[in-house]
Amino acid sequence: MGKTNVYVDKTDQSSIEALLALFDAQGTDHEQEIKIALSLHERPFLLYVDHINRPNASPLQDAFTFNMETDELVVFNDEPSTLIDAILEMAMFVRGFNTVMGIDDDWKIQVAIGAWRHVRETLKTELLLPTSPQKLWGADLELETVQQYNMISFGAVVFMAGRPDVDWNFPTGTSSLVTNAFQRLSQIIEAIALNVSLDDQIVFNRRLSRALIMIEESIMPKDISPFDDLFGPEGFSDKFFGDSPED
């Protein structure tokens, strides 16, 4: 199975039938849910189902994306629930919600993706569609990734903060700076999307821009200092001084 494309036009019954057949949704509860999601679209769009180029089958990987050059929606599996999420976010994309895609700082893109997820769930609530379960997945973290607060752990916690559907298990020995950053980033990402609906793209974009500046100035780790070793998993540590209470 390779790539399949569908021209999606909610006013064209044959187009809708082709879409439903592609995702094996005809005659299921998903059929009506897909049609409800499509009601947000004012004009047709092109959708690709790409079974070849998905980088990983892990649920932590994005199940769809946008082609920024052609304004096409690219979906990497044929799950109806994925299609519904993709249709909702495509409506946001068309309205002008900022993706910040194309910039060099991946962490900024992850902040935007996380905030988009919250808006998507708001849209589901407004449309009376089933929302995504909280803590649908569980994931264990490698201690090496979160033992110190640096750009590696920062990038990880930004991604994690944008995934409220995952129960992240921090191992013993995790730096308190890492867990604090995770909590702050989770709150910021959720706040960007607070009370934002489909026609609130200007509000969303303004909040996102301000949040990225605030994160860069107050949360992103700066040049590594030896004093960072003062902070262990429980707060202050004597590691920096090379001694212990027993000395």
C-alpha positions in Angstrom: 0.0 0.0 0.0 1.4 3.4 -1.0 -0.2 6.8 -1.4 -3.8 7.6 -2.0 -5.2 11.1 -2.6 -8.8 12.3 -2.2 -10.3 15.6 -3.2 -12.5 16.4 -0.2 -15.6 18.5 -0.9 -18.4 18.4 1.6 -20.9 19.5 -1.0 -20.0 16.5 -3.3 -21.5 13.3 -2.1 -19.2 11.2 -4.3 -16.2 12.9 -2.7 -17.5 12.1 0.8 -18.3 8.5 -0.1 -14.7 8.1 -1.4 -13.3 9.5 1.8 -15.5 7.3 4.0 -14.6 4.2 2.0 -10.8 5.0 2.2 -11.1 5.0 6.0 -13.6 2.1 6.1 -16.0 4.4 8.0 -19.2 3.8 6.1 -22.0 2.6 8.3 -20.1 3.1 11.5 -20.4 5.8 14.2 -17.3 7.4 12.7 -19.3 8.3 9.5 -21.4 10.9 11.2 -18.5 12.2 13.2 -16.4 12.7 10.0 -19.3 14.6 8.4 -19.7 16.8 11.4 -15.9 17.6 11.4 -16.2 18.4 7.7 -18.9 20.9 8.4 -16.2 23.3 9.6 -14.7 23.5 6.1 -15.8 26.3 3.8 -13.9 25.1 0.7 -12.6 21.8 -0.6 -9.1 20.5 0.1 -6.8 17.7 -1.0 -6.0 14.9 1.4 -3.2 12.3 0.9 -3.0 9.0 2.8 0.7 8.1 2.9 1.6 4.7 4.2 5.2 4.9 3.0 6.8 7.9 4.6 5.5 7.7 8.1 8.8 7.7 10.1 7.6 5.5 12.9 4.5 3.5 13.9 4.7 4.7 17.5 1.7 6.5 18.9 4.1 9.3 19.9 4.8 10.2 16.3 2.5 12.6 14.5 -0.2 10.8 12.6 -0.7 13.6 10.1 0.9 16.8 8.9 0.4 19.7 6.4 2.3 20.3 3.2 3.1 23.9 3.6 3.9 24.3 -0.1 0.7 22.9 -1.5 -1.7 23.4 1.5 -2.5 19.6 1.4 -3.4 17.5 4.3 -1.2 14.3 4.7 -2.4 11.5 6.8 -0.1 8.5 7.7 -2.7 5.9 8.6 -6.3 4.9 7.8 -7.8 5.2 11.3 -11.1 7.2 11.4 -10.1 8.8 14.6 -6.9 10.1 13.0 -9.0 11.5 10.1 -11.3 13.4 12.4 -8.3 15.0 14.2 -6.7 15.8 10.9 -9.9 17.4 9.5 -10.3 19.6 12.6 -6.7 20.8 12.5 -6.9 21.3 8.7 -9.8 23.7 9.5 -7.5 25.5 11.9 -4.7 25.6 9.3 -7.0 27.1 6.7 -8.2 29.7 9.2 -4.6 30.9 9.7 -3.6 29.4 13.1 0.2 29.7 13.2 2.1 26.4 12.9 5.6 28.1 13.0 6.6 25.2 10.8 9.7 25.9 8.7 11.7 27.6 11.4 15.0 26.1 12.7 14.0 25.8 16.4 12.1 22.5 16.6 11.0 23.2 20.2 8.9 26.2 19.0 7.1 23.9 16.6 6.4 21.5 19.4 4.9 24.2 21.5 2.6 25.1 18.7 1.7 21.5 18.0 0.8 21.0 21.7 -1.4 24.1 21.8 -3.1 23.0 18.6 -4.0 19.8 20.3 -5.8 21.7 23.0 -7.8 23.8 20.5 -8.7 20.6 18.6 -10.2 19.1 21.8 -12.2 22.3 22.3 -13.6 22.0 18.8 -14.6 18.4 19.5 -16.5 19.6 22.6 -18.2 22.3 20.7 -19.2 19.9 18.0 -20.3 17.2 20.5 -17.7 14.8 19.2 -15.9 12.3 21.4 -12.8 13.9 22.9 -9.4 12.1 23.2 -9.0 10.3 26.5 -6.5 11.7 29.0 -3.5 9.6 29.6 -4.2 7.2 26.8 -0.6 6.1 26.7 2.2 5.5 29.1 5.9 6.1 28.5 9.0 5.6 30.5 11.8 8.1 30.2 15.5 7.3 30.1 17.4 8.7 33.1 20.2 9.9 30.8 17.7 12.3 29.1 16.3 13.9 32.2 19.1 13.6 34.8 20.4 17.1 34.0 18.6 20.2 32.7 20.2 21.1 29.3 19.0 21.6 25.7 18.5 17.8 25.3 16.2 17.5 28.3 14.6 20.8 27.4 13.7 19.6 23.9 12.3 16.4 25.5 10.1 18.2 28.1 8.7 20.6 25.4 7.5 17.6 23.4 6.2 15.9 26.5 4.3 19.0 27.7 2.4 19.1 24.4 1.2 15.5 24.8 -1.5 15.6 27.6 -2.6 12.1 26.4 0.6 10.5 27.6 1.4 9.6 31.2 5.2 10.3 31.4 7.1 8.3 34.0 10.0 10.3 35.3 12.7 7.9 36.7 14.4 8.2 40.1 17.2 10.7 39.7 15.4 13.1 37.4 16.6 16.7 37.9 14.1 18.9 39.8 14.8 21.6 37.1 13.5 19.2 34.5 10.3 18.4 36.3 9.7 22.0 37.1 10.2 23.0 33.4 7.8 20.2 32.4 5.1 21.5 34.7 5.5 25.2 33.6 5.6 24.3 29.9 2.4 22.2 30.3 0.6 25.1 31.9 1.8 27.6 29.2 0.8 25.4 26.3 -2.6 24.8 27.8 -3.0 28.6 28.5 -2.2 29.5 24.8 -5.3 27.5 23.8 -7.6 28.6 26.7 -11.1 29.4 25.4 -9.8 29.5 21.8 -12.3 28.4 19.2 -12.0 28.2 15.4 -12.4 31.9 14.8 -9.9 33.0 17.4 -6.8 32.5 15.3 -5.6 36.1 16.0 -5.8 35.5 19.8 -4.1 32.2 19.4 -1.3 33.5 17.3 -0.6 36.5 19.6 -0.5 34.2 22.7 1.8 31.7 20.9 4.2 34.5 19.9 4.3 35.8 23.4 4.7 32.4 24.9 7.6 31.5 22.7 9.4 34.6 23.8 8.7 34.0 27.5 9.8 30.3 27.2 13.0 31.4 25.5 13.8 34.0 28.1 12.8 32.3 31.3 12.6 28.5 30.8 15.0 27.5 28.1 18.4 26.6 29.6 21.2 29.1 29.0 24.9 28.4 28.9 25.6 25.5 31.3 27.0 26.5 34.6 28.9 24.3 37.1 26.4 25.5 39.6 23.7 23.5 37.8 25.1 20.5 39.7 23.8 22.0 42.9 20.3 20.7 41.8 19.7 17.0 42.2 16.3 15.2 41.9 15.3 16.4 45.3 16.5 20.0 45.0 19.9 21.1 46.3 22.7 18.5 46.1 26.3 18.4 47.5 27.6 17.0 44.2 29.1 20.3 43.2 31.4 20.4 46.2 32.7 16.9 45.8 31.8 15.8 49.3 29.0 14.3 51.2 27.4 14.5 54.6 29.6 11.6 55.7 32.8 13.5 55.0 
